[in-house]
Amino acid sequence: MEQKLIIFVGMPGSGKSICVEHLKNKGLASVYFGGITIDEVKKRGLDLTPENEKIVREDIRKHQGNEAYAKIMIKEIESFDGNQPVVVDGLYSWTEYKLFKSTYGNNAVVIAVVAPMGLRHQRLEQRPKRPLSNNEASDRDYAEIENLEKGGPIANADYFLSNTEDKSQLLNSLDELLGVINISI
């Protein structure tokens, strides 16, 4: 059986992490794009700030190519049991999207979690870990769209989840979607 992936993409504060945690709580393995950045920031002895994360994200891609994170993730995914889907948290670039699709074909299901900018920025300001001010959130949005090609994977997602209400609405929609795409947990 070929490995199936549930790949989440979305702008910061859209609700990707809520979806990922929900599936992890159901027993699925996951890989986290942001973890690569956080580990590298720490490895370089830098403070964990939005500015340093941006520098590291862009530096990794500049020196290793826009598909760098996906290549690292694919190696990690290969170590998991192929009988259960693996959750991929935080796809960024168009190049990474194309690599996942060319490697896994239809077994790579891309789900875009979407929410209006104002609501996302409000969530980012209020999150307990690594909160962002409105200006920091706007800067990150622009950097992810302009420098990391994030618009393409969102536009070409296989499915969309709207996250404009509460957490339970989002998770109910996710569970319904998993039934539609025939992924049972």
C-alpha positions in Angstrom: 0.0 0.0 0.0 1.3 3.4 -0.9 1.6 6.0 1.9 -1.3 8.5 2.1 -0.8 12.0 3.3 -3.1 14.6 4.7 -1.4 17.9 4.0 -2.5 21.1 5.6 -1.8 24.5 4.0 -3.1 27.9 5.1 -2.0 31.3 6.1 -0.8 31.9 9.7 -3.7 31.8 12.2 -6.1 29.9 9.8 -6.4 26.9 12.0 -4.0 24.4 10.6 -2.6 23.5 14.0 -6.0 22.8 15.4 -6.7 20.3 12.6 -3.3 18.7 13.0 -3.7 18.3 16.8 -7.2 16.8 16.3 -5.8 14.1 13.9 -2.8 13.5 16.2 -5.2 12.9 19.1 -6.8 10.3 16.9 -3.5 8.5 16.7 -2.1 9.7 13.4 1.6 10.4 12.9 2.6 13.9 11.8 5.4 15.9 10.5 5.8 19.7 11.1 7.4 22.1 8.6 7.8 24.8 11.2 9.8 22.4 13.4 12.6 22.5 10.9 12.7 26.3 11.2 12.5 26.3 15.0 15.3 23.7 15.3 17.5 25.7 13.0 16.9 29.0 14.8 18.0 27.3 18.0 20.9 25.6 16.3 22.2 29.0 15.2 21.9 30.3 18.7 19.3 32.9 17.8 16.3 34.0 19.8 13.0 32.5 18.7 11.4 35.6 17.2 9.3 36.1 14.1 12.2 38.0 12.5 14.7 35.2 13.1 12.3 32.5 11.9 11.7 34.5 8.7 15.5 34.8 8.1 16.0 31.1 8.7 13.1 30.0 6.5 14.2 32.1 3.6 17.9 31.2 4.1 17.2 27.4 4.1 15.3 27.8 0.8 17.8 30.1 -0.7 20.7 27.7 -0.1 18.9 24.3 -0.5 16.1 25.3 -2.9 12.4 25.9 -2.5 11.8 22.2 -2.1 14.2 21.8 0.8 11.6 21.4 3.5 9.5 18.9 1.5 12.6 16.8 0.9 13.3 16.7 4.6 9.7 15.8 5.3 9.5 13.1 2.7 12.5 11.4 4.4 10.8 11.6 7.7 7.5 10.3 6.2 9.3 7.3 4.8 10.1 6.2 8.3 6.4 5.8 9.3 4.2 2.8 8.9 2.5 3.0 5.5 -0.8 1.6 6.7 -2.0 4.8 8.2 -2.1 8.3 6.8 0.6 10.8 7.9 -0.4 14.4 8.6 1.8 17.0 7.1 1.6 20.3 9.1 2.2 23.5 7.3 3.0 23.1 3.6 4.4 26.4 2.3 5.7 26.6 -1.2 4.4 25.8 -4.7 7.6 23.9 -5.3 7.0 21.8 -2.2 3.4 21.2 -3.3 4.6 20.0 -6.7 7.1 17.7 -5.1 4.5 16.1 -2.8 2.1 15.7 -5.7 4.7 14.2 -8.0 6.0 11.8 -5.3 2.6 10.7 -3.9 0.1 11.5 -6.6 -3.5 11.3 -5.5 -2.3 9.9 -2.1 -1.2 13.4 -1.2 -4.5 15.1 -0.2 -4.0 18.9 0.2 -6.5 20.6 2.5 -6.4 24.4 2.7 -7.7 25.9 6.0 -8.9 29.4 5.3 -10.1 32.3 7.4 -10.4 36.1 6.8 -7.2 38.1 7.4 -8.6 40.1 10.3 -9.8 37.0 12.2 -6.4 35.3 11.6 -4.5 38.3 12.9 -6.7 38.5 16.0 -6.0 34.8 16.7 -2.3 35.3 16.2 -2.2 38.2 18.7 -4.0 36.0 21.3 -2.2 32.7 20.9 -0.2 31.7 23.9 2.9 30.5 22.1 4.8 32.9 19.8 2.1 35.6 19.5 2.3 38.1 16.7 1.2 41.7 16.7 -1.0 42.8 13.8 2.1 44.3 12.1 4.1 41.2 12.6 1.2 39.1 11.2 0.9 41.3 8.2 4.7 41.1 7.6 4.6 37.3 7.8 1.6 37.1 5.4 3.5 39.1 2.8 6.7 37.2 3.3 4.9 33.8 3.0 3.1 34.9 -0.2 5.9 36.8 -1.9 9.0 34.9 -0.8 7.8 31.4 -0.1 5.2 30.9 -2.9 2.4 30.1 -0.5 -0.5 31.2 -2.6 -0.2 28.4 -5.2 -0.7 25.5 -2.7 -3.7 27.3 -1.2 -5.2 28.0 -4.6 -4.7 24.4 -5.8 -5.7 22.6 -2.7 -7.8 19.5 -3.2 -10.3 20.6 -0.5 -11.0 23.8 1.6 -12.1 24.1 5.2 -13.5 27.4 6.3 -12.6 28.4 9.9 -14.7 31.4 10.7 -16.7 30.1 13.6 -15.4 28.1 16.6 -13.1 25.2 17.0 -15.9 22.6 17.1 -17.3 23.8 13.8 -13.8 23.4 12.2 -13.2 19.9 13.6 -16.7 18.7 12.6 -16.1 19.9 9.1 -12.7 18.1 9.1 -14.3 14.9 10.3 -16.9 15.1 7.6 -14.3 15.8 4.9 -12.3 12.8 6.0 -15.4 10.7 5.4 -15.8 12.2 1.9 -12.3 11.5 0.9 -12.5 8.0 2.4 -9.9 8.3 5.1 -11.0 6.4 8.2 -9.2 6.8 11.5 
